[in-house]
C-alpha cells in the first residue's frame, strides 16, 4: 500500500466527510484511508481563519511511497533482580518508574502527598475555605504540579522525539483524547489529567510496581559515594538505585540533598506576576470576533526584550482558565494558571515574567542554599502583605504608571479574593523595570491588553537551582543517585520533565 503526506486548509468547523472529499480531490484517488498527523490554527488573516492539517493518506492507488518508519521507544524487558526507589509522582518520577517497571526492575514509587482524588478534595477545600493543606496542594501530591494546570504538552526540548511519543501514547492509552498526538499545541486540562493520572497509576501497579502515598523522603544515607538507604516518614527503604524527582517546589528536599553532599548551583530563572483579561477581549484581538466555532479559546505567546538586559515573556498561557493559589508551604503566597479541557471559562491568564540569574536578583554572588532562601522570603513577603492567601493585585495601567487607583475590586477567576497592592513596590525592582517595558510591548501587540490586571507572585516558572550531573545522568560524585525532571534544573513542563525521567531511566536499562 502506498503512502503520501499532504497539507490541507479547512474551515474551523469541518467533518471527516469534508476531509475525504478534499483528499480525493487533491490526490485524484477514490479508495484510501487517512489519519491526521498535524493540526494548527492559522489566524494571520482574521477574515480567513482556518485549520492547517497535515494528513497521512494510505492507498493502493498511490505508487512508490512507503510509510515512514516511526521513532518508538524500545524498552527491553528481562527479569532484573534489582530494586529501584523513585521519589515524586509527577511526570518525571512517574514515567521514570513506569519505564523501569516495564524493563523488569522491582520499582517502588513514593510521594509525600496523597492520591489524586484525595488531593483534589484538599485543593477544593482550600479554594472554598482558605484552609491550606501542606500535604496536598497545587505543588504536592499525585501527579505533581502539572496535574492541576492547563496540562500543556508542548516542549522546546530537542532530541526527545521517542520519549515524547512514548509519553503521549501513554496518555492516550490512559484515556486522553487522540488529538494530543497531532495538535500543534495539545493540552489535557486538569479535569482530564485527574482521571488519566489515576488510570496510569493502575497500569503501573498492574505491571507489579508499588506506590506509597503520604510517604515523605526525609533523608538519605550516603557512604563512600553511594546512597545506602532512603529515610522516609514510613521507615527506611533500601534499593540498588535511587531516582528523585522533587519538582520545582520541594525546598526542604533540596536542602536535605545539599546537606548530604549533592552538588547544586544557582541557574537562570524567571519571576513576575500573572496577567488576567476577559477571554472575550483576547478572542476579539486575536480573531476579530469574540467567539469562533470549532475553536475553544484564543491563545497568545508574547516576548519582549524588556529593558534590554532581561527578556520578558508570557508563560503558561491558560485560555478560558483561572488563576489559582499555588503555594506549596504555609504562609507563602504564589499564583499559577489552570484550565479545564474545554477552556470555556470567562477569563484568560498567563504569567508575565522577567528572566534573570539569582545572583543578579540578590546583588551579589549566591549559593544554591542562599538562592532557595531568597526566593522563599519573596514568597513569604506576598503572604505577609495580604495576611492570607488573597492575591495582591493591581491593574496593568497602574503598574505602568506606578499609580494606585483601587476604587473597586475587579471580577477575577482567582478563588480566594484579591488584595489591592502597589505591585511595583513589592516585586523586586529589576523585575519591575523589565516588566514595565515588556508590558508596553505586549499592549502594542494585543489591543486592549493594558486594561487587564496583574495578580500575585509568579515564582515557579522553573527551578532556581540545578543539580550537577555527569554524562551518565548520575549526580556528580555519586554512583547510584539520579535527580530528574523539573527539580533537576534541566527540564520544565510535563513533556520535557517526563522525557528527562524516561531518558535517565533508559540509561539504567541500556
C-alpha positions as CSV (number, residue, x, y, z in Angstrom):
1,X,0.0,0.0,0.0
2,X,1.3,3.4,-0.9
3,X,1.5,6.4,1.4
4,X,1.6,10.2,0.9
5,X,1.5,13.1,3.3
6,X,-0.5,16.2,2.2
7,X,-1.4,19.6,3.6
8,X,-4.9,20.9,3.6
9,X,-6.7,24.1,4.6
10,X,-10.1,23.5,6.2
11,X,-12.7,25.7,8.0
12,X,-12.6,25.9,11.8
13,X,-15.6,23.5,11.7
14,X,-15.2,20.5,9.5
15,X,-16.1,16.9,9.2
16,X,-14.4,13.6,8.2
17,X,-16.7,13.7,5.1
18,X,-15.2,17.0,4.1
19,X,-11.7,15.7,4.6
20,X,-12.5,12.7,2.4
21,X,-13.7,14.9,-0.4
22,X,-10.7,17.2,-0.1
23,X,-8.2,14.3,-0.1
24,X,-9.9,12.6,-3.1
25,X,-9.8,15.9,-5.0
26,X,-6.2,16.7,-4.0
27,X,-4.8,13.2,-4.9
28,X,-7.3,12.2,-7.5
29,X,-7.9,8.8,-5.9
30,X,-11.0,7.0,-4.8
31,X,-10.1,4.3,-2.3
32,X,-8.0,5.3,0.7
33,X,-7.7,5.6,4.4
34,X,-6.2,8.6,6.3
35,X,-5.1,9.9,9.6
36,X,-4.4,13.4,10.9
37,X,-0.7,13.9,11.8
38,X,-0.7,17.7,12.4
39,X,-3.2,20.4,13.1
40,X,-2.6,24.1,13.8
41,X,-4.8,27.2,13.6
42,X,-3.8,29.9,11.1
43,X,-5.3,33.2,12.3
44,X,-2.9,35.5,10.5
45,X,-5.8,36.8,8.3
46,X,-8.8,37.4,10.5
47,X,-11.1,37.3,7.5
48,X,-10.0,33.7,6.7
49,X,-9.1,31.9,9.9
50,X,-8.7,28.2,9.2
51,X,-7.0,25.0,10.3
52,X,-3.9,23.8,8.6
53,X,-3.9,20.0,8.6
54,X,-1.1,17.5,7.8
55,X,-2.7,14.3,6.6
56,X,-1.2,10.9,6.1
57,X,-3.0,9.1,3.2
58,X,-2.8,5.3,2.5
59,X,-4.0,3.8,-0.7
60,X,-3.1,1.2,-3.4
61,X,-3.6,4.0,-5.9
62,X,-0.6,5.8,-4.5
63,X,2.6,4.4,-6.1
64,X,6.2,4.5,-5.0
65,X,5.8,5.9,-1.5
66,X,6.4,3.9,1.6
67,X,5.1,4.7,5.1
68,X,7.9,6.4,7.1
69,X,9.4,4.5,10.0
70,X,8.1,5.5,13.4
71,X,10.5,6.5,16.1
72,X,9.5,4.4,19.0
73,X,11.0,3.9,22.5
74,X,12.3,0.4,22.7
75,X,12.1,-0.9,26.3
76,X,13.8,-4.3,26.5
77,X,12.2,-6.5,29.2
78,X,14.0,-9.1,31.2
79,X,13.8,-10.1,34.8
80,X,16.2,-7.9,36.7
81,X,16.8,-8.7,40.4
82,X,17.5,-5.0,41.2
83,X,15.4,-2.7,43.3
84,X,14.7,0.9,42.4
85,X,13.3,3.7,44.5
86,X,11.7,6.6,42.8
87,X,10.6,9.7,44.8
88,X,8.0,12.0,43.4
89,X,5.0,11.0,41.2
90,X,5.0,14.0,38.8
91,X,5.7,13.3,35.1
92,X,9.4,12.8,35.7
93,X,9.1,10.4,38.6
94,X,6.1,8.5,37.3
95,X,7.4,7.9,33.8
96,X,10.8,7.0,35.1
97,X,9.2,4.3,37.4
98,X,6.9,3.2,34.6
99,X,9.8,2.6,32.2
100,X,11.9,0.8,34.7
101,X,9.0,-1.4,35.7
102,X,8.3,-2.2,32.1
103,X,12.0,-3.1,31.8
104,X,11.8,-5.7,34.6
105,X,13.1,-3.9,37.6
106,X,11.4,-4.0,41.0
107,X,10.3,-0.4,41.5
108,X,8.8,1.5,44.4
109,X,7.4,5.0,43.8
110,X,6.8,7.2,46.8
111,X,5.1,10.6,47.1
112,X,4.8,13.0,50.0
113,X,1.2,13.7,49.1
114,X,-2.0,11.6,48.7
115,X,-3.6,10.0,45.7
116,X,-5.0,12.4,43.1
117,X,-8.6,12.1,44.3
118,X,-7.8,12.9,47.9
119,X,-5.5,15.7,46.7
120,X,-8.3,17.1,44.6
121,X,-10.6,17.2,47.6
122,X,-8.0,19.1,49.6
123,X,-7.5,21.6,46.8
124,X,-11.2,22.2,46.5
125,X,-11.5,22.7,50.3
126,X,-8.6,25.2,50.2
127,X,-10.2,27.3,47.5
128,X,-13.6,27.1,49.3
129,X,-12.4,27.8,52.9
130,X,-8.9,29.1,52.6
131,X,-7.5,26.3,54.8
132,X,-4.1,25.3,53.4
133,X,-3.1,21.6,53.4
134,X,0.8,21.3,53.3
135,X,0.5,17.6,52.1
136,X,-2.0,18.1,49.2
137,X,-2.0,21.3,47.3
138,X,-1.2,22.7,43.8
139,X,2.5,21.8,44.3
140,X,2.4,18.4,46.0
141,X,0.5,15.2,45.7
142,X,0.0,12.5,43.0
143,X,0.7,13.8,39.5
144,X,2.8,16.7,40.6
145,X,2.2,20.4,39.9
146,X,1.3,19.6,36.2
147,X,-1.9,17.8,37.1
148,X,-3.5,20.9,38.4
149,X,-2.6,23.2,35.5
150,X,-3.6,23.6,31.9
151,X,-1.9,20.3,31.1
152,X,0.1,21.7,28.2
153,X,2.0,19.0,26.2
154,X,4.3,21.2,24.2
155,X,8.1,21.4,24.7
156,X,11.0,23.2,23.1
157,X,13.4,20.4,24.1
158,X,15.3,18.8,21.3
159,X,16.3,15.2,20.9
160,X,13.4,13.7,22.8
161,X,11.2,12.5,19.9
162,X,11.0,8.9,21.1
163,X,10.4,9.9,24.7
164,X,7.7,12.4,23.7
165,X,5.9,9.8,21.6
166,X,6.1,7.3,24.5
167,X,4.6,9.8,26.9
168,X,1.8,11.0,24.5
169,X,0.9,7.4,23.7
170,X,0.8,6.5,27.3
171,X,-1.6,9.4,28.0
172,X,-3.8,8.3,25.0
173,X,-3.8,4.7,26.2
174,X,-4.9,6.0,29.6
175,X,-7.9,7.8,28.1
176,X,-6.5,11.1,26.7
177,X,-8.1,12.4,23.5
178,X,-6.3,11.1,20.4
179,X,-5.8,14.7,19.2
180,X,-2.9,15.2,21.6
181,X,-0.9,13.1,19.1
182,X,-1.3,15.7,16.3
183,X,-2.3,19.1,17.6
184,X,0.4,21.8,17.4
185,X,-0.4,22.9,20.9
186,X,-2.0,20.0,22.7
187,X,-3.3,20.2,26.2
188,X,-5.2,17.9,28.5
189,X,-6.8,20.1,31.1
190,X,-7.0,19.4,34.9
191,X,-10.3,17.5,34.6
192,X,-8.8,15.0,32.2
193,X,-5.5,14.8,34.0
194,X,-7.1,13.8,37.3
195,X,-8.7,10.8,35.6
196,X,-5.6,10.0,33.4
197,X,-3.2,10.1,36.3
198,X,-5.4,7.6,38.3
199,X,-5.5,5.3,35.3
200,X,-1.7,5.4,34.7
201,X,-1.2,4.5,38.4
202,X,-3.4,1.5,38.0
203,X,-1.4,0.4,34.9
204,X,1.8,0.8,36.7
205,X,0.6,-1.3,39.6
206,X,-0.7,-4.0,37.2
207,X,2.9,-4.3,36.0
208,X,4.0,-5.0,39.6
209,X,5.0,-1.5,40.6
210,X,4.5,-0.4,44.2
211,X,3.4,3.1,45.1
212,X,3.3,4.6,48.6
213,X,1.4,7.8,49.1
214,X,1.9,10.1,52.2
215,X,5.5,8.9,52.4
216,X,7.9,11.8,52.7
217,X,11.6,11.4,51.8
218,X,13.2,12.8,54.9
219,X,16.9,12.0,54.4
220,X,19.3,9.7,52.6
221,X,22.2,7.7,54.0
222,X,25.4,8.2,51.9
223,X,28.6,6.3,52.3
224,X,31.7,6.3,50.0
225,X,29.8,7.9,47.2
226,X,26.9,5.5,47.3
227,X,23.3,6.0,48.6
228,X,22.7,3.1,51.0
229,X,19.1,3.9,52.1
230,X,16.4,6.4,52.0
231,X,14.9,7.5,55.3
232,X,11.2,8.1,54.8
233,X,8.3,9.0,57.1
234,X,7.2,5.4,56.8
235,X,10.6,3.9,57.6
236,X,13.8,3.2,55.8
237,X,13.8,1.9,52.2
238,X,16.9,0.3,50.6
239,X,17.4,0.0,46.8
240,X,20.2,-0.5,44.3
241,X,19.5,2.8,42.6
242,X,17.6,5.9,43.6
243,X,15.8,8.4,41.4
244,X,14.5,11.7,43.0
245,X,12.0,13.8,41.0
246,X,11.4,16.6,43.5
247,X,9.7,19.1,41.3
248,X,10.5,22.8,41.5
249,X,8.9,23.4,44.9
250,X,10.4,20.9,47.3
251,X,12.8,23.2,49.1
252,X,13.3,21.0,52.2
253,X,14.3,18.1,49.9
254,X,16.8,20.4,48.1
255,X,18.3,21.4,51.4
256,X,18.5,17.8,52.6
257,X,20.3,16.7,49.4
258,X,22.7,19.6,49.6
259,X,23.4,18.7,53.2
260,X,24.2,15.2,52.1
261,X,26.8,16.3,49.5
262,X,24.7,16.5,46.3
263,X,26.0,19.4,44.3
264,X,23.7,22.2,43.1
265,X,24.3,25.6,41.6
266,X,22.1,28.6,41.0
267,X,20.7,28.9,37.5
268,X,18.7,31.5,35.4
269,X,15.0,31.5,36.2
270,X,12.1,34.0,35.8
271,X,9.7,35.7,38.1
272,X,6.9,38.2,37.8
273,X,3.1,38.2,38.1
274,X,0.1,36.6,36.4
275,X,-1.9,38.7,33.9
276,X,-5.7,38.3,33.7
277,X,-8.1,39.5,31.0
278,X,-11.6,38.7,29.9
279,X,-11.3,35.8,27.4
280,X,-13.6,37.7,25.0
281,X,-11.1,40.6,24.8
282,X,-8.3,38.1,23.8
283,X,-10.6,36.4,21.3
284,X,-11.5,39.7,19.7
285,X,-7.9,40.8,19.5
286,X,-6.6,37.6,18.0
287,X,-9.6,36.6,15.8
288,X,-11.6,39.8,15.2
289,X,-14.6,38.1,16.8
290,X,-15.5,37.2,20.4
291,X,-16.0,33.6,19.6
292,X,-15.1,31.2,16.8
293,X,-16.9,28.0,16.1
294,X,-14.7,24.9,16.2
295,X,-12.0,26.6,18.3
296,X,-12.0,26.7,22.1
297,X,-10.4,30.0,23.1
298,X,-7.8,32.3,21.7
299,X,-4.2,32.0,23.0
300,X,-1.2,34.3,22.9
301,X,2.6,33.9,23.2
302,X,4.3,37.2,23.8
303,X,8.0,38.1,24.1
304,X,9.8,41.4,24.6
305,X,13.5,42.4,25.1
306,X,12.2,44.1,28.2
307,X,14.7,46.7,29.5
308,X,17.4,45.3,27.1
309,X,19.0,43.3,29.9
310,X,16.2,41.0,31.0
311,X,13.9,39.4,28.5
312,X,10.2,39.5,29.4
313,X,7.7,36.9,28.1
314,X,4.3,35.4,28.7
315,X,4.4,31.9,30.3
316,X,1.9,29.1,30.7
317,X,-1.0,30.9,29.0
318,X,-4.3,29.4,30.1
319,X,-7.1,30.4,27.8
320,X,-10.6,30.1,29.4
321,X,-8.8,29.2,32.7
322,X,-8.4,30.5,36.2
323,X,-5.6,31.9,38.4
324,X,-5.0,29.6,41.3
325,X,-3.3,29.7,44.7
326,X,-0.2,27.6,44.1
327,X,1.7,27.8,47.4
328,X,3.5,24.6,48.4
329,X,4.1,25.8,52.0
330,X,2.0,27.6,54.6
331,X,2.5,31.4,54.9
332,X,3.7,31.7,51.4
333,X,1.6,33.2,48.6
334,X,2.2,32.5,44.9
335,X,-0.1,32.0,41.9
336,X,-0.3,29.8,38.8
337,X,-2.7,29.2,36.0
338,X,-5.1,26.3,35.5
339,X,-7.8,25.4,32.9
340,X,-10.1,22.5,32.2
341,X,-10.1,20.7,28.8
342,X,-13.0,22.8,27.3
343,X,-11.2,26.0,28.2
344,X,-14.6,27.7,28.4
345,X,-14.1,30.0,31.4
346,X,-14.7,33.7,31.3
347,X,-11.0,34.7,31.8
348,X,-7.7,34.3,30.1
349,X,-4.5,34.3,32.1
350,X,-0.7,34.0,31.7
351,X,2.4,34.8,33.6
352,X,4.4,37.9,32.8
353,X,7.9,37.2,33.9
354,X,11.4,38.5,33.5
355,X,14.4,36.2,33.2
356,X,17.4,36.8,35.4
357,X,20.1,35.0,37.5
358,X,19.6,34.6,41.2
359,X,23.0,36.4,41.9
360,X,21.7,39.4,39.9
361,X,18.5,39.4,41.9
362,X,20.4,39.3,45.1
363,X,23.0,41.9,44.0
364,X,25.8,39.5,44.9
365,X,27.1,36.0,44.2
366,X,24.8,33.5,45.9
367,X,25.0,29.8,46.6
368,X,22.2,27.3,45.9
369,X,21.1,27.4,49.5
370,X,21.1,31.2,49.5
371,X,19.0,31.2,46.3
372,X,16.3,29.0,47.9
373,X,16.2,31.3,51.0
374,X,15.9,34.4,48.8
375,X,13.0,33.0,46.7
376,X,11.3,31.7,49.8
377,X,11.5,35.1,51.5
378,X,9.9,36.7,48.5
379,X,7.0,34.2,48.6
380,X,6.6,34.9,52.3
381,X,6.5,38.7,51.7
382,X,3.5,38.4,49.4
383,X,1.7,36.4,52.1
384,X,2.6,39.0,54.7
385,X,1.3,41.8,52.5
386,X,-2.2,40.4,52.4
387,X,-2.0,38.4,55.7
388,X,-3.7,35.5,54.0
389,X,-4.0,33.8,50.6
390,X,-5.7,36.6,48.8
391,X,-3.7,37.6,45.7
392,X,-2.1,41.1,45.8
393,X,-3.1,42.8,42.6
394,X,-3.2,46.0,40.5
395,X,-4.2,47.0,37.0
396,X,-1.6,46.8,34.3
397,X,-2.2,50.5,33.6
398,X,-1.5,51.4,37.3
399,X,1.6,49.2,37.2
400,X,2.9,51.0,34.1
401,X,2.2,54.4,35.7
402,X,3.2,53.5,39.3
403,X,-0.2,55.0,40.4
404,X,-2.7,53.4,42.7
405,X,-6.4,53.6,41.8
406,X,-8.0,51.0,44.0
407,X,-11.6,52.2,43.7
408,X,-13.1,48.7,43.3
409,X,-12.1,45.0,43.2
410,X,-12.5,43.7,39.7
411,X,-14.1,40.4,38.7
412,X,-11.5,37.6,38.7
413,X,-11.2,33.9,38.4
414,X,-8.9,33.7,41.5
415,X,-10.9,31.8,44.1
416,X,-9.6,33.4,47.3
417,X,-10.1,37.0,46.6
418,X,-7.9,40.0,45.7
419,X,-5.9,42.4,47.8
420,X,-5.2,45.8,46.3
421,X,-1.4,46.3,46.2
422,X,1.3,48.5,44.7
423,X,2.8,45.6,42.8
424,X,5.6,47.9,41.6
425,X,6.8,48.2,45.2
426,X,6.5,44.6,46.4
427,X,8.1,42.9,43.3
428,X,11.9,43.2,43.0
429,X,12.9,46.4,41.3
430,X,14.9,44.8,38.5
431,X,11.9,42.7,37.6
432,X,9.6,45.7,37.7
433,X,11.7,47.7,35.4
434,X,11.9,44.9,32.8
435,X,8.2,44.0,33.2
436,X,7.1,47.6,32.5
437,X,8.9,47.7,29.2
438,X,7.6,44.2,28.4
439,X,4.0,45.1,29.2
440,X,4.3,48.2,27.0
441,X,5.3,45.9,24.1
442,X,2.5,43.5,24.9
443,X,0.0,46.3,24.8
444,X,1.1,47.4,21.4
445,X,0.7,43.8,20.1
446,X,-2.7,43.0,21.6
447,X,-5.4,45.7,21.5
448,X,-6.8,46.4,25.0
449,X,-4.1,44.4,26.8
450,X,-3.3,47.3,29.2
451,X,-6.9,47.0,30.6
452,X,-6.0,43.7,32.3
453,X,-4.8,43.1,35.8
454,X,-1.6,41.7,37.4
455,X,-2.2,39.2,40.2
456,X,0.2,37.8,42.8
457,X,3.7,36.5,42.5
458,X,4.7,34.0,39.8
459,X,8.0,32.4,41.1
460,X,7.8,28.8,39.9
461,X,8.4,29.1,36.1
462,X,11.3,26.8,36.7
463,X,13.6,25.7,39.5
464,X,16.1,28.4,40.5
465,X,18.9,25.9,41.1
466,X,20.4,23.0,39.1
467,X,22.0,19.7,40.1
468,X,25.4,18.8,38.7
469,X,25.1,15.6,36.7
470,X,27.7,13.6,34.8
471,X,27.4,12.3,31.2
472,X,25.5,9.3,32.5
473,X,22.9,11.4,34.3
474,X,24.1,10.5,37.7
475,X,24.6,13.2,40.4
476,X,28.3,14.2,40.3
477,X,30.3,12.2,42.9
478,X,27.5,9.6,43.5
479,X,27.3,6.2,41.9
480,X,23.6,5.4,42.2
481,X,21.6,8.7,42.6
482,X,19.7,10.4,39.8
483,X,17.9,13.8,40.2
484,X,15.4,14.1,37.3
485,X,12.7,16.3,35.9
486,X,11.9,20.0,36.7
487,X,13.6,19.7,40.1
488,X,16.9,18.8,38.4
489,X,17.1,22.2,36.7
490,X,17.3,20.6,33.3
491,X,13.6,20.4,32.3
492,X,10.3,22.2,32.6
493,X,6.8,21.3,31.9
494,X,5.0,18.0,31.6
495,X,6.7,16.7,28.4
496,X,10.3,17.8,29.0
497,X,10.1,16.7,32.6
498,X,8.6,13.3,31.8
499,X,11.2,12.9,29.0
500,X,14.0,13.6,31.4
501,X,12.7,10.9,33.7
502,X,12.4,8.5,30.8
503,X,15.9,9.3,29.4
504,X,17.5,8.7,32.7
505,X,15.6,5.5,33.3
506,X,16.8,4.2,29.9
507,X,20.4,4.9,30.9
508,X,19.9,2.3,33.6
509,X,18.1,-0.1,31.2
510,X,20.6,0.0,28.4
